[in-house]
Amino acid sequence: MAAGTIPTVTNETAGASRGRARPHGTGREALLEAAVRVVARQGLRQLTYRSVAKEAGVNHGLVTHYFGSIDELTAQALRRSLDSSVPSVTPEPGSGRLDLLGDGLAEFVAEQPETQAFQYELTLESRRRPELAPQVRELYDGYRAAIRAELAAAGLDDEGLAALVFAAMDGLVFQQICGVDELPTERVLDTLRHVLTRLRPES
């Protein structure tokens, strides 16, 4: 799949799962996935028991049953989105292979744009709702820690550099999901990898 190509979500495909009950045993995961979609498409303020239940195709009482509150649902959905996104930092964690840093990131974002949009929606909303700030910091700390670990394995253990690399990758993801990237994400990542390789100390 070409970098920068975002799948179009139509009303028909978005609503295909609505109104249909999920198989028994998938309720919790269905609600987490539904929460991500609702926030990505409509914003955090539209995240309600009913909107999530409708998106998941289940009774709205299940939201309370599994999570107790919208805040807890939001927190768990954010952690889940982080867990699914961090592996996109590199396909070989701990290898120190700078040539693999961000390998597949563009494709991951193209396949899961709503996961990334969900994270950005929460990040922006945290400016208006300070109680979200700890969750957003946890999200960004998770990304920075994963990147720093890879750089350290390559002999580039520097907190500032890790933050800079994350900022570059985060910006590329944001541009890709917004469709404003003038250069393909993977092409820019190739440049970033080249720069990092030149910074690597001689062995």
For each residue, the residues with C-beta under 8 A, 3 or more apart:
1: 5 107 110 111
2: 5 110 184
3: 106 107 110 176 184 185 186 187
4: 106 110 176 179 181 184 185
5: 1 2 110
6: 109 110 113 176 177 179
7: 110 111 113
8:
9: 13 14 41 114
10: 13 14
11: 14 15
12: 15 16
13: 9 10 16
14: 9 10 11 18 37 41
15: 11 12 18 19
16: 12 13
17: 20 55 56 57
18: 14 15 54 55 57
19: 15 54 57
20: 17 57
21: 57 58
22: 26 27 30 56 57 58
23: 26
24: 27
25:
26: 22 23 29 30
27: 22 24 30 31 56 58 62 66
28: 31 32 66
29: 26 32 33
30: 22 26 27 33 34 56 57 58
31: 27 28 34 35 52 53 56 58 62 63 66 67 73
32: 28 29 35 36 73 76 77 80
33: 29 30 36 37 56
34: 30 31 37 38 52 53 55 56
35: 31 32 38 39 47 52 55 73 74 77 118
36: 32 33 39 40 77 80 81 114 115 118
37: 14 33 34 40 41 55 114 118
38: 34 35 41 42 46 47 51 52 55
39: 35 36 42 43 44 46 47 74 77 117 118 121 122
40: 36 37 113 114 115 117 118 121
41: 9 14 37 38 114 117
42: 38 39 45 46 47 51
43: 39 46 121 125
44: 39 47 74 121 122 125
45: 42 125
46: 38 39 42 43 51
47: 35 38 39 42 44 51 52 70 73 74
48: 51 52 70
49: 52 53 60 63 64 70
50: 53 54 60
51: 38 42 46 47 48 54 55
52: 31 34 35 38 47 48 49 55 56 60 63 73
53: 31 34 49 50 56 58 59 60 61 62 63
54: 18 19 50 51 57 60
55: 17 18 34 35 37 38 51 52
56: 17 22 27 30 31 33 34 52 53 62
57: 17 18 19 20 21 22 30 54
58: 21 22 27 30 31 53 62
59: 53 62
60: 49 50 52 53 54 63
61: 53 64 65
62: 27 31 53 56 58 59 65 66
63: 31 49 52 53 60 66 67 70 73
64: 49 61 67 68 69
65: 61 62
66: 27 28 31 62 63 73
67: 31 63 64 70 72 73 76
68: 64 72
69: 64 72 73
70: 47 48 49 63 67 73 74
71: 74 75 131
72: 67 68 69 75 76
73: 31 32 35 47 52 63 66 67 69 70 76 77
74: 35 39 44 47 70 71 77 78 122 132 135
75: 71 72 78 79 135
76: 32 67 72 73 79 80
77: 32 35 36 39 73 74 80 81 118
78: 74 75 81 82 118 119 122 135 136 138 139
79: 75 76 82 83 138
80: 32 36 76 77 83 84
81: 36 77 78 84 85 115 118 119 139
82: 78 79 85 86 119 138 139 142 143
83: 79 80 86
84: 80 81 87 112 115
85: 81 82 88 108 112 115 116 119 143
86: 82 83 89 142 143 146
87: 84 90 91 93
88: 85 102 104 105 108 109
89: 86 93 101 102 105 143 146 147 150 169
90: 87 93 95 97 100 101 102 103 146 150
91: 87 100 103 104
92: 95 97 100
93: 87 89 90 146 149 150
94: 149 150 153
95: 90 92 100 150 153
96: 150 152 153 154 155
97: 90 92 100 101 154
98: 101 150 154 193 196 197 200
99: 103 193 197
100: 90 91 92 95 97 103
101: 89 90 97 98 147 150 165 189 192 193 196
102: 88 89 90 105 169 189 192 193
103: 90 91 99 100 189
104: 88 91 107 108
105: 88 89 102 108 109 169 172 173 185 186 189
106: 3 4 109 110 172 176 184 185 186 189
107: 1 3 104 110 111
108: 85 88 104 105 111 112
109: 6 88 105 106 112 113 116 173 176 177 185
110: 1 2 3 4 5 6 7 106 107 113 176
111: 1 7 107 108
112: 84 85 108 109 115 116
113: 6 7 40 109 110 116 117 177
114: 9 36 37 40 41 117 118
115: 36 40 81 84 85 112 118 119
116: 85 109 112 113 119 120 173 174 177
117: 39 40 41 113 114 120 121 177
118: 35 36 37 39 40 77 78 81 114 115 121 122
119: 78 81 82 85 115 116 122 123 139
120: 116 117 123 124 174 177
121: 39 40 43 44 117 118 124 125
122: 39 44 74 78 118 119 125 126 132 135 136 139
123: 119 120 126 136 139
124: 120 121 127
125: 43 44 45 121 122 128 129 132
126: 122 123 129 130 132 133 135 136
127: 124
128: 125
129: 125 126 132
130: 126 133
131: 71 134
132: 74 122 125 126 129 135 136
133: 126 130 136 137
134: 131 137 138
135: 74 75 78 122 126 132 138 139
136: 78 122 123 126 132 133 139 140
137: 133 134 140 141
138: 78 79 82 134 135 141 142
139: 78 81 82 119 122 123 135 136 142 143
140: 136 137 143 144 166
141: 137 138 144 145
142: 82 86 138 139 145 146
143: 82 85 86 89 139 140 146 147 166 169 170
144: 140 141 147 148 162 163 166
145: 141 142 148 149
146: 86 89 90 93 142 143 149 150
147: 89 101 143 144 150 151 162 165 166 169
148: 144 145 151 152 157 159 162
149: 93 94 145 146 152 153
150: 89 90 93 94 95 96 98 101 146 147 153 154
151: 147 148 154 156 157 158 161 162 165 196
152: 96 148 149 155 156 157
153: 94 95 96 149 150
154: 96 97 98 150 151 196 200
155: 96 152 200 201 203
156: 151 152 161 196 199 200 201
157: 148 151 152
158: 151 161 162
159: 148 162 163
160: 163 164
161: 151 156 158 164 165 199
162: 144 147 148 151 158 159 165 166
163: 144 159 160 166 167
164: 160 161 167 168
165: 101 147 151 161 162 168 169 192 196
166: 140 143 144 147 162 163 169 170
167: 163 164 170 171
168: 164 165 171 172 192
169: 89 102 105 143 147 165 166 172 173 189 192
170: 143 166 167 173 174
171: 167 168 174 175
172: 105 106 168 169 175 176 181 185 188 189
173: 105 109 116 169 170 176 177 185
174: 116 120 170 171 177 178
175: 171 172 178 180 181 185
176: 3 4 6 106 109 110 172 173 179 181 185
177: 6 109 113 116 117 120 173 174
178: 174 175
179: 4 6 176
180: 175
181: 4 172 175 176 184 185 188
182:
183: 187 188
184: 2 3 4 106 181 187 188
185: 3 4 105 106 109 172 173 175 176 181 188 189
186: 3 105 106 189 190
187: 3 183 184 190 191
188: 172 181 183 184 185 191 192
189: 101 102 103 105 106 169 172 185 186 192 193
190: 186 187 193 194
191: 187 188 194 195
192: 101 102 165 168 169 188 189 195 196
193: 98 99 101 102 189 190 196 197
194: 190 191 197 198
195: 191 192 198 199
196: 98 101 151 154 156 165 192 193 199 200
197: 98 99 193 194 200
198: 194 195
199: 156 161 195 196
200: 98 154 155 156 196 197
201: 155 156
202:
203: 155
